[in-house]
Amino acid sequence: MVSNDQIAVVITSYNCESTIGPAITSALSQTQRPSQIIVVDDGSTDGTVSEILHFSDEVKLVQQPNGGPSSARNRGMSETQAEWIAFLDGDDLWHKDKLARQIQTINSYPELDLLATSWSRSDPAPNFFTMNLSRISYVSLLVMNRFQTSTVLVKKAALQRCGGFDSALDSVEDWGAWLHLSREHQIAILEEPLVLYRDTPTGVSKDLCTFFDKMLLLLEQEQDAGLVNENLFKTIAAWHYLRLATAMTLENHYQDTLKVLFKLLNSPYKPATASALRQYLFPFLLSRVQRRRQLAAQ
């Protein structure tokens, strides 16, 4: 049985002076309070460290030169003996019952080595009368990263056996870690919005060109792993080119859009473009339109 005494929180911070205090408070305010809270400051140059020091009696501060999110999370894991790690980015917030709900769920499904939750861009309002658990397969995770890092509770030993977070993949490092974990371990998502995700413009993944380049590196690694058949992989890869081109178009980065499409047309995935449009891009765009209509009607 998992208990809060077996859980450590790893909070990573980089120039988040205005948000790190509330993030730490949300971890300290859990109804199932973790055994330890480790804050890894990744070389902040603003007043972030001063804000963290306000909590010096309740959290462990680890400082390091700026090395990126992978380095910071791996360092945080190395600083604790806890069996389970809950990650929290320094600009996000947890619902007070976030860990309690994850502990309850894992104790009901002890085969799980990773349990994420869903998240919201507004104050989380979970429904505690249901346990809507979705198992996530390797293939579904290859199609789309389903886990926002601040939602994840993971067995430390399992994640470390899979190599932790790869700094070479920073921008998609979390996606890579979950993919590697999903190859041999049971992972799932609790469909309750228990995390407030604050989409800051300084986030690494906001640079779509960098994200695209690192995504291609990740796809190369997964292709080499050979866990899906060649035709399916080509369709999924083509979909990722198309979705990044779409994102760049929506940001009015038209030259970058053309570069991505040119790369697709000169890649081994070109023959799968029509299939990727039909199976993934069109349904994805339709779901976004429907969601916007629903939000507008509320």
N, C-alpha and C positions, 0 to 999 in steps of 0.2 A: 504494500500500500504506500502510495506517495503522500507525503505530508509537507506542509510549508517549511518545516525544518530542513528538508532536503533540497530546497530551492534557493539559488542565488540569482540576483538580478544584476545584469551587466548593462550599464547605461554608458553610451558613447557620446562624447560631446566635442564639437569643433565650432568655435565662434557662435555659440547659441546663448549668449548672455541673457537675453530677454525671455528665453523659454526653459532653460535648464532647471531653474528653481521649481516651477510648477511640475515639471517632469519627475523630479526627485520626490516631490511631495506626493504625487499620485502613486508612486511605488511605496512610500512610507505609510500611506493611508489604506493599504489593502486590508480587507477584512481577514484574509489569511496572509499575515505578514511574513515575508521571506526571511530566511536565516541571515542573509547578508546582502548588502547593496554595494556594488563596486562601480565607481564612476571613473571611466578612463577618459581623460582629457587628451585629445590628439593634437597638441600643439596650438591651442587657441591663442589668438593675438589680441582678443578683446578682454572684457571683464568676466569671462565665463568662470575662470578658476576662483575668483573672489566670490561669485555666487555659490559655487559648490562648497566653499569653506564655511558658509553659513550653516551647513549640515555636517560639520566635521565630527560631531559626536555620534552621528547615526549612519554615516556612509564611509567607505574606504575610498580615498582619492588616489588614483594612479595617474601620473603625468608622463607623457612621452613626446618626443619630437613628432611632428606631423608625418604620419605614415599611411593615412587613409583608413576607411572603415573596416577593412579586413584585418589589418594589423591591430586596430583598437579592440575589436571584438575578440580576436584570438588572445590578446594580452589579458583582457578581462577574464576569459575562461581559465587562463593559467594561474590566476590569482586566488582561486577558490577550490576547496575540496568538495563542494556541493555536487550532488549527483545530477541535478537538473539545473538548466540555465534558462532564464527568461530574459530576452533582449528588449531593450527600450532605447530608442533614439532620443537624443536630448531635446528634440522639438516636438515630441508626441506626448500624449497623456493616456493613462489607463483609467478605466472604470474601476471603482473601489472593489468590485467583486470579480475582477478579471482572473486573478490567480485562483480564487476559490472555485470558480466555475471550471477552470482547467483541471484543477486537482480532482474535483468530483468526477469529471468526464474520464480522466485517465484511470482513475480507480475503478470505473465501470468497464473500461476497455484497456486492460493492462498490457496488451500486446503493442500499444502505440509507443513509438519512440519520439514522435514529434506531434504536437497538437498546436495548431494555430487557431485564431479566431478571425471573424470578419472585423471590419473597421468602418468608421464613419468620418466624414469631414465636419460633422456637427456633433454635439454632445451625445455620447453613446446612450442608447435606450434599449437594453437587451430584454428579451422575453424569457423569464426564468421558468416558465411553465412548460417549456419544451426543451428537448435536447436534439437539435437538428444537426446531426453529425454527418459529414461527407468524407468518405475515403478518397484520397487523391492518389492516382496512379502515376507512374513515371511518365507515361505518354501524355496524360492530361497536363502534367506539370511542364513537359517539353513544349506543349502548345502555348501555355501561358503560365507565368509565375503567379500562383494563387495566394502567396503568403507575403504580407507586409511584415518586415522584420520585427517591428514592435509588438506584433501579435503572437510571436512564436515562443513556445515553451518546449525545450528539447532535452533529451537525455545527453548529458555531456560526453560520456564515453563513446556513444554512437557517432556524434558529430565529429569528435576528434579522430576516430578511426577512419572517417571519410575525408580527413585532411583539413577540417575546419573551413575557414574562409580563405580564398585564394586572392592575394593582392594583385595578381596579374589580371584579374577579372573585375577589379573595382569599377563600379557602375552596375554590374550584373553579378557581383560576388555572392549575394544572398541567393539568387536564383540558382547559381552553380552549386552552392552548398546543399540546397534542398534537393536538387536533381541527384547529386551523388548519394545523398542519404536515402532517397526513394528507391534506389536500385536494390537495396537489401533490407530495408526497414519499412515498418508500417507507419504511415503518416496520414493525418486527417485535419480537417478544419471544422471547428464549431461555428456554425452559421449564426453567431450572435455578435453584434457590433460592440465590442468591449474595449476598443481603442479609438481615441480621437487622433486622426492622422492630419498633421499640419504640413501642408505641401509648400515648403519654403523654396524660394528661387535659388538658394545657394546649394541645394542638394546636388550630389554628384550626377544623378541620373537626369538632371535638367539639361545637360549638354547632350542633345540628341545625336550629334555626330560621334561623340565619344561612346555613348551608349551603343550605337550601331556597330562601331568597330569592336567593342568588347563582346557584343552579342555574337558577332561572326566568329570570334575566337572560341566562345563557349559552344557554339554550334559545331565547330570543327572537333572539339573534344568529345561531344556527344556522338557525332558521326563515327569517330574512331572507336567509341565504346560498342557500337554495333548492336544496340538493344532493340531497335525497331527495323522493319524491313526497308529496303532502299527507297521504294516508291513513296511510302508514307513519310519517310524522313525528308525527301525532296519536297513534298507538298508542305510539310510543316516549315521547312526552311524558307520556301518561297513566301509563305504567309508572313513570316517575320520581316522579310524585305518589304512586303507590301504594307504592313502595319506601320513600320517606321517611315515609309514614304508618305503615308497618310498623315501621321503625326507631324511630320515636317511641313506638309502642305497646310495643315491647320494653324501652324505657327508662322505661316507666310515665308518659310524658308524654301523658296521654290528651286533655287540652284542646288540645294542639298537634296531635295526630292529627286531632281533629274539625275544626280550622281548615284543615288541609291537604285533607281530604276535602271540606269545604265549598267550598274554592277550586276543586277539581277539578270538582265538580258545577256550578259556575258559570263554567267555562272552555270554550273551543272544543273541548277534548279530551274532554269528557264522552262523546260518542258512541263513542269508542274504548276506553272503560273495560273492557268485556267482552273485547275483543280483547287488551288489555294484560294482563288477568288470565290469560287462556288462554295467550298466547304467551310471557309473561315472568315474571309474579309467581309463578304456580303452579310452573313448572319451577325457578325460583330457590329457592323455599322447599323444594322436594323435594330439590334438590341439597345444600342446607345440612343437612337432616335426614340424608341419606345420609352426608355427610362426618362429622358428629358420631358416627354409629354406627360408622364405620370407625375414627375416632380412639379411641372407647371400647373397641373390640375389640383395639386394639394393646397 
